[in-house]
Amino acid sequence: MKTLKKSVYTSPLLESIPKLIHGFSTKAFGDMRDGANRSEFIKTIHGKPEGIVWMVQVHKNHVHSVTEHDVGKEIPNTDGLVYKFDPRLLIQPILTVHVADCIPLLVVDPVKKIIGSAHAGWKSTVGHIAQLLVSEMKKMGSDPNDIRAVIGPHISPYCYEIEEERANTINSAFGKNTGVVIHRDGKWFADIGEGNLIDLLRSGVRENNIDFDRKVCTFCQDKELFSYRKSGKENTGEILGAIGWK
């Protein structure tokens, strides 16, 4: 995730895939919980707003397999979506994920034409949602060697301070000395990006097929990206990650 065009973050790793659209919004588009703002953003990345599939996220790890009946719908109690291209559909679903410090994870298998999105806050990360997303793609026919993934804009470990109890929970999920939990100057910090990277690698996704730009931090770049923590926990807005087929 290294390019910014028309106030949209995109990934060079995905830009070369024919017929694929994707991107992460910025504050320039406003709060993505607003339907009009979402539509404008989706149009900017050359998608059809009526194809949006919206997750009612609950900070867990349920992954939903999208069908033609889900196009343009809200999917309740869900933090992950997967879809295999169906040429019969006139309007292709656009998988989305909305966040303000949590990770918006986008994945694609360009060989089998399978896409996925996931909301990976600390709870979903501990629930290994990245592994579950890849597992669902494998059920659809994906070879992990073909999967490309983008770990989108989120709060960095330099800014994401946590209490010791949460640190212990995360360490229980990933193990100590994995870099997911950092103890610095008597304080605890979490690197949820590293946690999802570890899970993608453990799932068989190749490291050179993972776009993880550690320099992008929602907390530090709050003039450009929404941050739940930086705004004083008043959730002033959310950004959107989106992926789909033309």
N, C-alpha and C positions, 0 to 999 in steps of 0.2 A: 504494500500500500504506500506508493511513493509519489503519485502524481495528483495534482489538484487542478481540475479543469472546470471552468464555469461554476466555481464553488461546490464542486463534487469531487470527493476522493474516489479514485479508482485504482485498480491494481494492474500493473504491467503483466502480471502472471495470467490474468484473465482476459486482458484486452485483445489478445491475438486469437481467441476462440471464436470461430465464425458463428454468427446468429445469437451470440450471448450478450445480454445487457446486464450491467451491474453498477453499483456505486453506493457511496455513503454520503448522506446529506450533511450540510453544515447549517449554522444559524442563519445563513443568507436565505434559506427557504422557510424559516420559522419553525414552530413546534410541529413535529410530524404526527402528533395526536389529532391535529386538525385535518379533516378530510380534504379541504381545498388545497392546503399546503402539500399534502401527500401527492395529490394529483399533479400539481405543478412540477414537483420533483421527478415523478415517474415519467412525465412527458419529456423532461430535460434529458433523461437517460434513454429516450426513444422507446419507452414502453407505453402500454395502454392502461390507464388508471382503472378501468373496469376489470382488469385481471388481477388486481391486488388481493393477496391472501394475507389477512391480518391475524396475528396471534394475540389472544388475551393471555398475556404471560403471567406466570404465577411463581417464578423462581424455583421450579422443580426440573424434571428431566424427561418429561413425556415428549416423544417425537411422533408427529402425525404424518402419515403418508397422504399426500394431496391427490385428489381425483378431480374429474370434471365437475363434480357436484360442489366442490369447494371454491371454485373460481369466483372472485368478488365477495367472498364471505369472511366472517370472523370465525376463528377456530378457538373454542374455549379451553382453558386449563392446559395450555400447550406452550412449550418453550423451544420446540424444534419442528422443522418442516422438511420433507423431502418430496421430490417429484421427478418422475421419468417422462421425458418428452413424448407426447401423444399427438401425432400429426393430424388426427381427426378434429382436434379442437381449433375452432376459429379464433378464439381468444385464449392465449396461453397464460397460465397462472404466473404471477410475479410473487415470489416468496419474499416476505419482508421480516424484519426484526427491528424493534424500536428500543433505544437505550439512552441513558445519560450517566455514564461511568462504567456500566457493565459492558461486556464484549459483544459486539455484533459479529457473529461468525458466518461467513459465506463459503460454500464448498461447491465444487463441480467436477463431474466426470465427463470430459468431452468425448470420450469414446462411446459410452453407453447413453450419453445425453441425459445424465441425472444431475439434479441440482439440490442444494439444501441450504437452510439458514437456521441459526440457533441463537438464543439469548443466553449468554453465559456470564451471569453474575457469580458471586462467590458460592452461593448455594448450588446453582446448576453446575458450576465447575467441580465442586466436591461430588456432585452426582454424576460426574463424568459424561456430561451431555455430548461432548465432542466424540467420544468413543461410541455412544449410542447412535449418533447421527451417521457415522461411518458404517456402523453395523447395519442400519436400515438400508443404506446405499448398497452394501454388499448383498443384501437379500434381493435387491432389484437387479443384481448382476454386475455391480461394480468390482473392479480389481483395484485395491487401495493404491497400487503403483501408478494408476492413471488419475487419481484424485488430486485436485489442486484446491488449496484452502487459503482463505484470507482472514487473519485475526484483525478485526477492524478497530477503529478508535475507541480507547477505553482509558480508565485511570491507571497511571503507571505505579510501579512499586515504590517510587520515591514519594508519592503523595497518598498512597492508600494505606493509612495507618489503621491497625485493627487491635482489638483487645486480645489478651493471651488465650482466652477460652476459644475464640475463633481460630487463632493460630494453631491451637492443639487439634481442632477439628480438621483443619486443612492438612496438617501434617499427618493425621491418621489416614487421610484419603490418598496422599501422594508419597508419604515417607519423609523423614527428616533429611536434610542435606540435599534436597532436590532443587532448591532455589525458589520454590513456590512460596515459602515463608522465609522472611528475612528478619533477623534480630539485630537492630542497629541503635546504638546510643541508648540502650535500655528500653527501646520501644519495638513493637512488632509491626511488620509491614507484609502485605500480600502481593504477590505477582501472579494475578489470575491469567495473564497472557502466557506466562511460562507454564502454568498448569494445563492450559488447553493445548499448548505446543507439545508437551509431554504426552498428552492423551492422543493427539493426532499421530505422533510418531509411534506410540505403542499400538496404534490401530493399523499400522503399515503404510501410512502416508509418508512419502519420501520428503526429507528435509528441504531439498531444493524445489519442492512443489508447495511449500508453505510460505506465504508472504506475511511477515510479522515485523512491522516497522516499530521498533521500540521507542523511537523519538516522538511519536505522536501520543499526547496525553490530554485527555479531556479536561482534567483539573487545571493543568498549566495553560492550555490553549482555550480558556473559557470564553474568549472574545469570538472564537470561531466555532466552538463546539459546546453543546450543553453539558453541564456537570452538576449532578445532584448534590454532591458534597460541596462544591465551590459556591453554589447558590444558597448555602446555608440550610440545605435539606428542604428548601421550598422548590418543588419540582417545576421549574419555570419552562421546561421544554425538553424534548427528546429528539435525537437524530434518528435517521432511518438507514438501515442497510437493506439493499434490494438486489435480487438476482432473478433472471428469467430468460426465456427464449423468445426471439422475435417470431 
